[in-house]
Structures are given as C-alpha cells and as structure tokens.
C-alpha cells in the first residue's frame, strides 16, 4: 500500500493540471515561454504518474485496466474483470 500523502499529492497535481490546461495550451500555441514558466511546476501533465487505483503502486501499472499487475492478477483470478480469463493450453 502506498502512503496516503503520496496519493493526496498525486490528486493535487491532477487538479492543477486540469485547472491550467487551457492556459498552458494557449501559451504553447503562441510560443510565450515567459508566461509558461510562470505557471506552477505541478501544472505540467508530465509530472503526473500512473498509479494503481487500489493500492497506489506506481510500478507494474496496466493502463487499460488502471491497476497494477499484482491487483490485475488478483482481480482476474477472482473473475472480477469482465472478458479476462486465465490462459490454458
């Protein structure tokens, strides 16, 4: 499990990215680097991490399902992910 402070920081970043998205796109379009640099660091979408929705784990993240590989395996073996089943041959 990830610390709650890390999850909260990530949530705060995503809110800032949404808040400044239009302004950021406008400055990039007109090529205004000075005003672009004045925006908060965490307003940049590059600073966002993909984290597991259940555990907060950053590594082994599967984008299609939004969870880490460990949680994906657990959920798939319990049959909680529709359309996914264990391969056997």
C-alpha positions as CSV (number, residue, x, y, z in Angstrom):
1,X,0.0,0.0,0.0
2,X,1.2,3.5,-0.9
3,X,1.2,6.2,1.7
4,X,-1.9,8.4,1.8
5,X,0.3,11.5,1.5
6,X,1.6,10.3,-1.9
7,X,-2.0,9.6,-3.1
8,X,-3.0,13.1,-1.9
9,X,-0.1,14.7,-3.7
10,X,-1.0,13.0,-6.9
11,X,-4.6,14.1,-6.6
12,X,-3.5,17.7,-6.0
13,X,-1.3,17.5,-9.1
14,X,-4.1,16.2,-11.3
15,X,-6.4,19.0,-10.2
16,X,-3.7,21.6,-11.0
17,X,-3.2,20.0,-14.5
18,X,-6.9,20.4,-15.2
19,X,-7.0,23.9,-13.9
20,X,-4.2,25.2,-16.0
21,X,-4.7,23.1,-19.1
22,X,-6.3,25.8,-21.3
23,X,-3.9,28.5,-20.2
24,X,-0.9,26.2,-20.8
25,X,-2.2,25.2,-24.3
26,X,-2.7,28.9,-25.2
27,X,0.8,29.9,-24.1
28,X,2.3,26.9,-26.0
29,X,0.4,27.8,-29.1
30,X,1.6,31.4,-29.2
31,X,5.1,30.4,-28.1
32,X,5.1,32.5,-24.9
33,X,7.8,30.8,-22.9
34,X,8.0,33.5,-20.2
35,X,4.3,33.1,-19.1
36,X,4.6,29.4,-19.5
37,X,7.4,29.3,-17.0
38,X,5.4,31.3,-14.5
39,X,2.8,28.6,-14.2
40,X,3.2,26.2,-11.2
41,X,5.5,23.2,-11.7
42,X,2.8,20.7,-10.9
43,X,0.6,22.2,-13.6
44,X,2.6,20.2,-16.1
45,X,1.0,17.0,-17.2
46,X,4.4,15.4,-17.4
47,X,4.6,15.4,-13.6
48,X,1.6,13.1,-13.2
49,X,2.3,9.4,-12.5
50,X,0.2,6.4,-13.4
51,X,-0.8,4.9,-10.0
52,X,-2.9,1.9,-9.2
53,X,-6.4,2.9,-8.2
54,X,-6.5,0.3,-5.4
55,X,-3.0,0.2,-3.9
56,X,-1.3,3.3,-5.1
57,X,1.6,1.3,-6.6
58,X,3.4,3.1,-9.4
59,X,5.4,0.3,-10.9
60,X,3.8,-2.5,-13.0
61,X,0.8,-0.3,-14.0
62,X,-1.5,-1.7,-16.7
63,X,-3.1,1.3,-18.4
64,X,-6.0,-0.5,-19.9
65,X,-7.4,-1.5,-16.5
66,X,-5.9,1.2,-14.3
67,X,-4.4,-1.2,-11.7
68,X,-1.0,-2.7,-11.0
69,X,0.0,-6.1,-12.3
70,X,-0.5,-7.6,-8.8
71,X,-4.0,-6.3,-8.4
72,X,-4.8,-7.2,-12.0
73,X,-3.8,-10.8,-11.4
74,X,-5.8,-11.0,-8.2
75,X,-9.0,-9.5,-9.7
76,X,-8.7,-11.6,-12.9
77,X,-8.4,-14.8,-10.9
78,X,-11.4,-13.9,-8.9
79,X,-13.3,-13.3,-12.1
80,X,-14.0,-9.6,-11.3
81,X,-12.6,-8.2,-14.6
82,X,-15.1,-8.9,-17.4
83,X,-13.7,-10.5,-20.5
84,X,-10.4,-11.6,-18.9
85,X,-9.7,-15.2,-18.0
86,X,-6.6,-17.3,-17.3
87,X,-4.9,-18.7,-20.4
88,X,-4.6,-22.5,-20.6
89,X,-3.3,-24.6,-23.4
